[in-house]
Amino acid sequence: MANIPLTKQRSAAFRSSVALKSAMAVTGAILVLFLIAHMYGNLLVFGGREAFDDYSHHLRELGEPMLPHGGFLWIMRVVLLASVLVHAYAAVALWRRAARARPAGQRYAVRRSAQSPARRYATQTMRWGGIIIVLFVVYHLLHLTTNHIAPGGASNSPYERVVNGFSIWWVVLSYTVAVLVIGYHLWHGIWSALATLGANRASRERALRTISTAIATIITVGFLIPPFSVLFGLVS
């Protein structure tokens, strides 16, 4: 019987705001690492069709023969999906708690702070940004992974799918909007995650802002270089 109160305490601890914020920070870090690796893969488009297609092919062979063909990709997909689900659950749970904690008369009031206007904007739009990112990821997978959506023409070559799609201005425009939303999400999310993990000392405030800005900028620019290079004929 003594184990019952202990189990309840552990369950309550896992549902606490601190635990939820930590879960968001850890899963966010996993997703940022994936974005960096994905950005590197995208930049291989400058190496030409053979280099880009070989990279896509070798991803399916990682871990062989210990893993089946494509096994590494499926492990990565499961980890990423679990990270997204945990990240989204924690975000929604924290938002609902914050909404219930506000007095009725201040339910829709926006708290002013010492943050810059741009960072306040990022903070206030994190939830909508998350929804836009999820919708973009679904479209992105259908376009460049499963080949179900093929603006510019379908192809078995990942390189050709990239070039065919990004040769169309509205595809590049929609991609740009989504990447900018991701950049804003990263900018605030990285700062918030570092603060959650204990780096939020006053002496480190400027360093946290610099790190979050640098990572968000590098990832945003890195993802936008390939589509605009294709659109303007630097990659064909």
C-alpha atoms as one frame of an Amber mdcrd trajectory, in Angstrom:
protein
   0.000   0.000   0.000   2.954   2.318   0.611   3.715   2.219  -3.078   0.376
   3.840  -3.995   1.162   7.340  -2.584   4.641   7.127  -4.125   3.144   6.239
  -7.516   0.717   9.147  -7.251   3.559  11.514  -6.358   5.578  10.370  -9.358
   2.557  10.735 -11.627   1.937  14.264 -10.358   5.628  15.117 -10.825   5.548
  13.963 -14.450   2.505  16.189 -15.056   3.999  19.245 -13.347   4.717  22.428
 -15.279   8.452  21.967 -14.696   8.331  18.466 -16.193   6.298  19.685 -19.167
   8.705  22.560 -19.825  11.657  20.176 -19.588   9.957  17.795 -22.012   9.453
  20.673 -24.454  13.107  21.673 -24.111  14.486  18.159 -24.671  12.195  17.304
 -27.581  12.845  20.730 -29.067  16.603  20.039 -28.919  16.064  16.743 -30.785
  14.102  18.551 -33.489  16.732  21.299 -33.809  19.482  18.693 -34.285  17.375
  17.054 -36.989  16.880  20.403 -38.731  20.633  21.016 -38.762  21.283  17.566
 -40.280  18.463  18.072 -42.788  19.835  21.490 -43.735  23.220  19.903 -44.453
  21.553  17.330 -46.694  19.647  20.025 -48.575  22.853  21.950 -49.286  24.236
  18.906 -51.103  21.995  19.955 -53.990  24.931  22.150 -55.045  26.961  18.982
 -55.613  24.704  17.956 -58.475  22.247  15.153 -59.055  24.627  12.274 -58.366
  25.821  13.635 -55.011  22.315  14.519 -53.839  20.723  11.246 -54.932  23.599
   9.228 -53.445  23.094  10.983 -50.118  19.374  10.145 -50.164  20.166   6.527
 -51.098  22.827   6.047 -48.411  20.431   7.209 -45.704  18.439   4.045 -46.427
  21.533   1.878 -46.029  22.734   3.264 -42.683  23.110   0.555 -40.058  23.109
  -2.367 -42.487  23.428  -5.316 -41.968  22.511  -4.855 -38.280  19.419  -2.965
 -39.390  17.174  -3.846 -42.341  17.200  -1.639 -45.433  15.643   1.670 -44.432
  15.701   0.676 -40.755  17.659   3.733 -39.635  15.172   6.038 -41.358  12.244
   4.348 -39.620  13.940   4.654 -36.226  14.568   8.331 -36.926  10.959   8.834
 -38.020   9.617   7.205 -34.848  11.894   9.337 -32.649  10.918  12.511 -34.517
   7.204  11.694 -34.405   7.383  10.944 -30.673   9.280  14.201 -30.129   6.680
  16.193 -32.061   3.786  14.582 -30.162   5.388  15.140 -26.740   6.365  18.696
 -27.708   2.823  19.494 -28.882   1.173  17.860 -25.843   3.388  19.787 -23.425
   2.751  23.056 -25.275  -1.031  22.614 -25.225  -1.046  21.524 -21.564   1.032
  24.526 -20.480  -1.099  26.924 -22.529  -4.314  25.588 -20.979  -2.868  25.917
 -17.474  -1.772  29.473 -18.148  -5.218  30.342 -19.527  -6.995  28.891 -16.477
  -4.642  30.732 -14.122  -5.488  34.162 -15.535  -8.256  36.158 -13.850 -11.444
  36.323 -15.931 -11.001  40.018 -16.704  -7.465  39.483 -17.972  -8.129  36.352
 -19.990  -7.238  37.981 -23.280  -4.799  40.557 -21.978  -1.268  40.404 -23.275
   1.344  40.737 -20.581   3.932  43.379 -21.415   7.530  42.668 -20.533  11.062
  43.808 -21.136  11.212  41.653 -24.270  11.726  43.290 -27.635   8.612  43.712
 -29.845   9.894  40.999 -32.193  10.397  38.518 -29.356   6.979  39.370 -27.886
   5.500  38.684 -31.331   7.276  35.326 -31.500   6.061  34.429 -28.005   2.449
  35.288 -28.786   2.398  33.368 -32.076   4.174  30.164 -30.974   0.971  28.102
 -30.970  -0.177  29.223 -34.415   3.373  28.865 -35.654   3.385  25.259 -34.451
   0.185  24.507 -36.382   1.601  26.084 -39.559   4.793  24.058 -39.172   2.871
  20.776 -38.809   0.811  21.513 -41.938   3.980  22.416 -43.836   5.736  19.209
 -42.754   2.815  17.133 -44.083   2.945  18.965 -47.422   6.749  18.739 -47.501
   6.675  14.962 -46.999   4.020  14.469 -49.678   6.086  16.594 -52.067   9.725
  15.645 -51.584   9.511  12.263 -49.818   6.504  10.263 -50.999   6.163  12.022
 -54.376   2.353  12.237 -54.057   2.411  15.980 -54.723   4.620  16.886 -57.669
   4.590  20.550 -58.735   6.802  20.808 -61.799   6.634  17.070 -62.459   7.099
  13.800 -60.564  10.429  11.963 -60.594  12.117   9.002 -58.930  15.177  11.218
 -58.428  15.137  13.278 -55.186  17.332  15.847 -56.937  14.890  16.263 -59.806
  11.958  16.564 -57.392  13.757  19.428 -55.636  14.685  21.210 -58.880  11.279
  20.678 -60.509   9.404  21.994 -57.475  11.583  24.984 -56.686  11.576  26.129
 -60.291   8.020  27.384 -59.604   7.744  30.749 -57.854   4.686  29.983 -55.738
   6.294  26.793 -54.398   9.331  28.834 -53.318   7.057  31.495 -51.819   5.073
  28.997 -49.725   8.312  27.293 -48.672   9.793  30.659 -47.673   6.795  31.584
 -45.526   6.955  28.228 -43.736  10.714  28.462 -43.150  10.385  31.995 -41.738
   7.708  30.738 -39.347  10.083  27.937 -38.317  12.813  30.535 -37.787  10.593
  32.589 -35.476   9.587  29.427 -33.646  13.242  28.452 -33.203  14.272  31.934
 -32.134  11.938  31.981 -29.158  11.977  28.218 -28.557  15.766  27.896 -28.233
  15.900  30.844 -25.829  13.051  29.386 -23.778  14.593  25.883 -23.771  17.978
  27.153 -22.579  16.252  29.125 -19.827  14.218  26.056 -18.804  17.363  23.920
 -18.592  18.932  26.345 -16.119  20.905  28.794 -18.229  18.668  31.787 -17.450
  21.024  33.715 -15.186  21.073  37.477 -15.564  24.738  37.425 -16.569  23.935
  35.047 -19.424  20.887  36.855 -20.821  22.780  38.438 -23.724  24.541  35.140
 -24.497  21.194  33.299 -24.597  19.762  35.859 -26.997  22.860  35.651 -29.194
  22.815  31.841 -29.296  19.096  31.609 -30.088  19.372  34.293 -32.779  22.450
  32.692 -34.356  21.009  29.158 -34.518  17.628  30.348 -35.824  19.298  32.539
 -38.461  21.694  29.832 -39.656  18.924  27.256 -40.022  16.556  29.716 -41.721
  19.144  30.939 -44.224  20.461  27.406 -44.777  17.008  26.148 -45.726  16.269
  29.120 -47.993  19.494  29.014 -50.027  18.620  25.896 -52.109  15.108  26.940
 -53.272  16.193  30.441 -54.271  19.279  29.052 -55.992  17.044  26.783 -58.057
  14.551  29.569 -58.758  17.264  31.921 -60.037  18.994  29.261 -62.105  22.088
  28.692 -59.958  21.053  25.036 -59.636  19.435  23.310 -62.598
